[in-house]
Amino acid sequence: MGVTGSPGAGKSTLVSALVQAFRAEGSRVGVVAVDPSSPFSGGAILGDRIRMQAHVSDPDVFIRSVAARGALGGLSRSTADLACVLGAWGAKVVLIETVGVGQSELEVARSAHTTLVVVAPGMGDEVQALKAGVLEVADVLVVNKADREGAETTAHDLESTITLGIADAGTAGASAARRHSVAAFRGGARGEVGFLPKVVRTVATRGEGVAELVEAMRAHRIWLESTSEGQARWRARVHQRLVRALRERVADRALERLRSLIDAAAARVESGAVDPYTACDELMLELESRD
């Protein structure tokens, strides 16, 4: 289960509360917490575990912090593999907490079975930004810090946006790309709308709303397992992971084979003798001639 959202929304505290809820049910829990890396040193503080000290002595909770190391989308390249290892360890639930992300960094929605998007009231135009992208991939929307002023307004705004977005995606006037985008991320076939996300209000520091949130997450899991749309989404996730792994292998092999030519091509681009796209085409032709 992926947990994403803007910095300061309370993701780490909410993850800690979810761990406590799942442990109360007797489930072994794994957590992968992704922290941003310095663009200069490449290091990361790996501080998300500080907010999860309540679970440090629990042998059935394993928390692993990792650095993003320049990977886009709020995750690290090893996140999916770590989740598989935790599953092999016996974790019934694996929670993946992303780097604080914006509306375009949605890789977690392609990696997790269920995606939680966490927002907090009083964060300016955050809901306006969410409308552009994150709402289309959220399986559950969480208004955390719901004891703050403006929480009800934020929740109602999200609920209204979901309803309007689904209605718009299902109309004949909506573009095919728009309908397919919503269907693909939600798990439906082309032109269909699948699971309708629920908006849940929580106060993670006090555990309020966490039980309702767990039920919303469980409802999405049941939908995944019991509907053709959910099963299609499950298969698509496996396909995407295979394609990503293959793309990385192919790119690494191509770069290795062309290593001696790349510097010369870069020098030509720098001097203005050729544009980057032509230089790339020439390198591709060279690579193909070696096959």
PyMOL commands that set and color helices and strands:
alter all, ss='L'
color gray80, all
select helices_A, chain A and resi 11-24+48-55+79-89+107-111+126-131+134-136+151-170+176-186+204-206+210-226+228-257+259-271+276-290
alter helices_A, ss='H'
color red, helices_A
select strands_A, chain A and resi 2-5+29-35+61-67+93-97+115-119+140-143+198-201
alter strands_A, ss='S'
color yellow, strands_A
deselect
rebuild
show_as cartoon
